[in-house]
Amino acid sequence: MELAALFAKLSNVEETNQFDGDAISTPQPTDKKQIHSTPNDPPWNIWMAVGVWVFSVLAIVIIPSIFLLPYLLTLRGHVADNAQLVEFIKSDPTAVFLQIIGIMPAHIFTILIAWLVITRMRTFSFRQTLGWRSGGMAWWHYIAILFVFFALAALVGNYFPEQENDLIRMLRSSRSAVFIVAFMATFTAPLVEEVVYRGVLYSAIQRTLGIPIAVIIVTLLFAVVHVPQYYPSFSTIFLLTLLSLILTLVRVRTNNLLPCVILHTIFNGFQSMLLIFEPYLPKTVFSTEPSATILQLLK
């Protein structure tokens, strides 16, 4: 009896030790995968951001050209040289219309690529990662910023009138071009441009190189890609650079992209109304052409 009791006691001790060993060897749960990201700590790096920017520029150049190519093929033999072809592309109503229409799919493809990068294939929230809050911006802030900007634009335009440029020539081609430009300037360009520049590019650059360098790079890149369509109107290029700086500083101040999108949309919407109603306004409202040359939509 005593021997049986001894064996029973030893068996209980062995089972207890085995249980304890299993408990010790059981792997502890690891930290959950990060499912949140912030505007200043995005889930992409500088090279991915530059890739999105390059894609956006190439899309604006290539896709409208694809839309235009079939029409140009029907004109073989009617255009003597390259100089005449370039002038035809900028002034012919059908050619201009096709190029502007081609901007819409370019915007769609750009926002799709940006969405894939920002969400990491639906791992992160698009709006949360970009910053879809007011960030302290009140309604009167937008009014004050726009008032100051348009006052400076009027001052610059008074001393340095805008010069003839490609966008003016394209808008002169037809009223259809004006309506399409106004639509895209208000409803697609602000979102696409802000997502690419103040969203993807700024967020990655400021994390790696710091805020001052990010502000300079994003401001200049936004302005540089618009130079071809506004050259040689240097006053317009200056105002566009100023607008880019203001939008980037709003992004710095609010840590959110939404205020930039709102401000950009209001600005473009105001310019679009001037474009549409320009024929019905007194000629004294415009010194030369409507202020469409400040309209930054084609890149």
C-alpha positions in Angstrom: 0.0 0.0 0.0 2.7 2.4 0.9 4.6 1.5 -2.4 1.4 2.2 -4.4 0.9 5.5 -2.7 4.5 6.5 -3.4 4.2 5.7 -7.1 0.9 7.7 -7.3 2.6 10.7 -5.7 5.6 10.5 -8.2 3.1 10.3 -11.1 1.4 13.5 -10.0 4.7 15.4 -9.7 5.7 14.3 -13.2 2.4 15.4 -14.7 2.7 18.8 -12.9 6.2 19.3 -14.2 5.1 18.3 -17.7 2.3 20.8 -17.6 4.5 23.5 -16.3 7.1 22.8 -19.0 4.4 23.0 -21.7 3.2 26.3 -20.2 6.7 27.7 -20.3 7.3 26.5 -23.8 4.0 27.8 -25.2 4.8 30.8 -27.5 3.6 34.1 -26.3 1.3 36.1 -28.7 3.3 38.5 -30.7 2.3 42.2 -31.3 -0.5 42.6 -33.8 0.5 43.9 -37.2 0.2 47.7 -37.4 -3.1 48.5 -39.1 -2.9 52.3 -38.7 -0.8 54.9 -40.3 -0.5 58.7 -40.0 0.0 61.5 -42.6 3.5 62.2 -41.2 4.5 58.5 -40.9 3.2 56.9 -44.1 3.6 53.3 -45.2 5.7 54.2 -48.3 9.2 55.6 -48.8 10.6 58.4 -50.9 11.3 56.1 -53.9 7.7 54.9 -54.0 6.6 58.6 -53.7 8.8 59.6 -56.6 7.5 56.7 -58.6 3.9 57.9 -58.1 4.9 61.4 -59.2 6.7 60.2 -62.3 3.7 58.1 -63.2 1.4 61.1 -62.8 3.6 63.2 -65.2 3.9 60.5 -67.8 0.2 59.8 -67.7 -0.6 63.5 -68.5 1.8 63.4 -71.4 1.2 60.0 -72.9 -2.6 59.3 -72.5 -3.8 62.6 -74.2 -1.3 61.8 -77.0 -2.9 58.4 -77.4 -6.3 60.1 -77.7 -5.0 62.5 -80.3 -3.0 60.1 -82.4 -5.9 58.6 -84.5 -7.1 62.1 -85.4 -3.6 63.1 -86.5 -3.3 60.0 -88.7 -6.3 61.2 -90.7 -4.4 64.4 -91.5 -1.3 62.8 -93.1 -0.1 64.9 -95.9 -2.0 68.0 -94.8 0.7 69.2 -92.3 3.9 70.2 -93.9 6.5 70.1 -91.0 6.8 69.7 -87.2 6.4 73.4 -86.4 3.1 73.4 -88.3 2.0 70.2 -86.6 2.8 71.7 -83.1 0.8 74.8 -83.9 -2.1 72.7 -85.3 -2.2 70.6 -82.1 -2.4 73.7 -79.9 -5.1 75.6 -82.0 -7.3 73.1 -83.8 -10.6 72.7 -81.9 -10.8 68.9 -82.4 -7.1 68.3 -81.5 -7.5 70.5 -78.3 -10.7 68.7 -77.4 -9.2 65.3 -77.7 -6.1 66.2 -75.6 -8.3 67.7 -72.8 -10.6 64.7 -72.8 -7.5 62.5 -72.5 -6.6 64.2 -69.2 -9.6 62.5 -67.5 -8.4 58.9 -67.8 -4.9 60.2 -66.8 -6.3 61.5 -63.6 -8.2 58.2 -63.0 -5.1 56.1 -63.5 -3.0 58.4 -61.3 -5.4 58.3 -58.4 -5.7 54.5 -58.7 -1.9 54.1 -58.5 -1.7 56.5 -55.6 -4.5 54.6 -53.8 -2.6 51.3 -54.2 0.5 52.9 -52.7 -1.3 54.8 -49.9 -3.4 51.8 -48.7 -0.7 49.2 -49.3 -3.2 47.1 -51.2 -6.1 47.8 -48.8 -4.0 47.3 -45.7 -4.3 50.9 -44.5 -7.1 53.5 -44.6 -6.8 55.9 -47.5 -8.4 58.8 -45.7 -6.7 58.2 -42.3 -3.2 57.8 -43.9 -3.6 61.1 -45.9 -5.2 63.0 -43.0 -8.9 63.7 -43.8 -9.6 66.2 -41.0 -9.8 69.9 -40.8 -6.6 70.1 -38.7 -7.8 73.3 -37.0 -8.7 75.1 -40.3 -11.9 77.1 -39.8 -14.1 78.4 -42.7 -12.7 82.0 -42.3 -9.1 80.7 -42.7 -9.9 79.6 -46.3 -11.5 83.0 -47.0 -8.6 84.9 -45.6 -6.0 82.9 -47.5 -7.8 83.3 -50.8 -8.4 87.0 -50.2 -4.7 87.6 -49.6 -3.7 85.4 -52.6 -6.0 87.1 -55.1 -5.0 90.5 -53.8 -1.3 89.6 -54.5 -2.3 88.2 -57.9 -4.1 91.4 -58.8 -1.0 93.4 -57.8 1.4 91.2 -59.8 -0.9 91.2 -62.8 -1.1 95.0 -62.7 2.6 95.5 -63.0 3.5 92.3 -64.9 0.6 91.3 -67.3 0.4 87.7 -68.3 1.8 86.8 -71.7 0.5 84.5 -74.4 1.0 80.8 -73.5 -0.2 77.4 -74.6 -3.1 77.2 -72.2 -4.6 80.5 -73.4 -4.3 79.3 -77.0 -6.1 76.0 -76.2 -8.9 77.8 -74.4 -9.4 80.1 -77.4 -10.0 77.1 -79.6 -13.6 76.5 -78.6 -16.1 77.0 -75.8 -16.2 73.2 -75.4 -12.6 73.3 -74.3 -13.4 75.9 -71.7 -16.3 73.9 -70.2 -14.2 70.7 -70.0 -11.2 72.5 -68.5 -13.5 74.2 -66.0 -15.0 70.8 -65.0 -11.8 69.0 -64.5 -10.1 72.0 -62.8 -12.9 71.9 -60.2 -13.8 68.3 -59.7 -10.7 66.1 -60.5 -7.5 68.1 -60.6 -7.5 69.4 -57.0 -7.9 65.9 -55.5 -5.4 64.2 -57.9 -2.7 66.9 -57.5 -3.0 67.2 -53.8 -2.9 63.4 -53.3 0.3 63.2 -55.4 2.1 66.3 -54.1 1.0 67.2 -50.6 -0.1 63.6 -49.9 2.3 61.1 -51.3 5.4 63.2 -52.0 5.4 65.5 -49.0 4.6 62.8 -46.4 7.6 60.6 -47.5 10.1 63.5 -48.0 9.3 65.2 -44.6 9.8 62.0 -42.7 13.2 61.3 -44.3 14.7 64.8 -45.1 12.7 67.1 -42.7 9.9 69.6 -43.2 11.9 72.5 -44.7 13.4 70.4 -47.5 10.0 68.7 -48.1 8.3 72.1 -48.4 10.9 73.4 -50.9 10.9 70.2 -53.1 7.1 69.8 -53.2 6.6 73.5 -53.9 9.1 73.6 -56.8 8.0 70.2 -58.3 4.4 71.4 -58.4 5.4 74.6 -60.2 8.0 73.1 -62.5 5.6 70.6 -64.1 3.3 73.5 -65.0 6.0 75.6 -66.6 5.6 74.2 -70.2 2.0 75.2 -70.4 2.5 78.7 -69.0 5.8 79.7 -70.4 6.8 82.5 -71.1 4.2 84.1 -68.7 6.6 84.5 -65.8 4.1 86.3 -63.6 1.7 83.4 -63.9 4.5 80.9 -63.0 5.4 83.1 -60.0 1.8 83.0 -58.8 1.5 79.3 -59.4 4.7 78.8 -57.3 3.2 81.0 -54.6 0.0 79.0 -54.6 2.0 75.8 -54.3 3.9 77.2 -51.3 0.7 78.2 -49.6 -0.9 74.8 -50.1 2.2 73.0 -48.8 2.4 75.3 -45.7 -1.3 74.5 -45.0 -0.3 70.8 -45.1 2.5 71.5 -42.6 0.3 73.5 -40.3 -2.7 71.2 -40.2 -0.9 67.8 -40.6 -3.8 66.9 -42.8 -4.4 66.8 -46.6 -8.1 67.6 -46.5 -7.7 71.4 -46.0 -5.3 71.5 -49.0 -7.9 69.7 -51.2 -10.6 72.1 -50.0 -8.5 75.2 -50.6 -7.4 74.0 -54.0 -10.9 73.2 -55.0 -12.3 76.6 -54.0 -9.5 78.3 -55.9 -10.0 76.3 -59.1 -13.7 76.6 -58.8 -13.5 80.4 -58.6 -11.2 80.4 -61.7 -13.5 78.1 -63.5 -16.5 80.4 -63.0 -14.4 83.3 -64.4 -13.6 81.2 -67.4 -17.2 80.2 -68.1 -18.7 83.7 -67.5 -15.9 85.7 -69.1 -17.8 86.4 -72.4 -20.6 88.0 -70.3 -18.5 90.1 -68.0 -17.3 93.7 -68.7 -14.0 93.7 -70.6 -12.5 95.9 -67.9 -12.6 92.9 -65.5 -9.7 91.4 -67.5 -6.7 93.2 -68.7 -5.9 90.7 -71.5 -7.4 87.3 -70.9 -9.4 85.7 -68.1 -7.2 84.6 -65.2 -7.3 81.1 -66.6 -3.5 81.2 -66.7 -3.5 80.7 -63.0 -5.6 77.5 -63.5 -3.3 74.7 -62.6 -5.1 71.6 -63.8 -3.2 69.9 -66.6 -0.5 68.3 -64.5 
